[in-house]
Amino acid sequence: MTHAIQELVVRHVSPLDTAEITELVADAMWDGPVARWLLPDPMARRQHSPRYFEIFVEYAVQYGEVYGMTDESGRMDGVALWFPLTSLIPPPADYDRRVKEAAAEAADRVHLLDAALEAEHPIEPHHYLAFLAVRPSRQNRGVGGALLDRHHARLDRAGIPAYLEANDPRNRDLYLRHGYRVRSVIDLPDGPPLWSMWREPMA
């Protein structure tokens, strides 16, 4: 299944390569504001990030929906991990143990982050965008917007809202341009703000 937008082709990823997706998500997000707050040391952060993000990639492969975009050589440039929270899904298996192993000394902060996000997460049925990751060398080329449009078109047809957390002002502004509004600002202890954002389906 493909969908072309401005010469960018988004596909529902199949077969799913969790190693490739994890590598891309870690490459895009290991040095972001929240990652730096979780683990300030850059060498440790670079080392531990793949194992941390692997937890969520495997979870999305099992219970979510994964969209990807590849370049001419077939290398993945961007990926979106969505969870259809229109019915109950179980939490990630063995989550606490895996976080402790993956995040090392940052495990306590991971739990603070989880609690802060959970406190703001809406309870009404919606699709949740857990990660929108674009390879750093391919950013600012419309990849993220095309990935959003791919799933939004489906949500609009079905009349389903969407929810996410933006972790920096640039991402927040991208989501605002795609129909989201800010619901609240999530403040982490001595950390960066996150913006919880909601999008109503469009006719």
Secondary structure, DSSP 8 states (H G I E B T S, - for coil): -EEEETTEEEEE--S--HHHHHHHHHHHHTTSHHHHHH---HHHHHHHHHHHHHHHHHHHHHHSEEEEEE-TTS-EEEEEEEEEETS-----TTHHHHHHHHHGGGHHHHHHHHHHHHHH---SSEEEEEEEEE-GGGTTSSHHHHHHHHHHHHHHHHT--EEEEE-SHHHHHHHHHTT-EEEEEEE-TTS-EEEEEEE----
